Amino acid sequence: MRAFVLYDKDGTITSAGIPAAPDTGRQALLGQPEQSVAEVELPDTPADMPATAASGHGIGEDLTEQLTRMIAEYRVDVSGQSPVLVRK
């Protein structure tokens, strides 16, 4: 699953979001001039992400938990051709 991340010059992620369905209107991550936005692959995404019956949570809660964990455990590496997530 893809996510958009807002990050600073050191690769520290300050915000993240999942793109909405195409028919829900426009969305944006708005940052400061010294911040950048990248689309990255969300780490550790279960193959059955929409099916969350076992956890008892809705998909929004599961995605929020994943995004929160990603912000805490990863940073953006821009040393290659395109930004990628790497563990802190």
Secondary structure by P-SEA (a helix, b strand, c coil): cbbbbbbcccccccccccccccccccccccccccbbbbbbccccccccccccccccccaaaaaaaaaaaaaacbbbbccccbbbbbcc
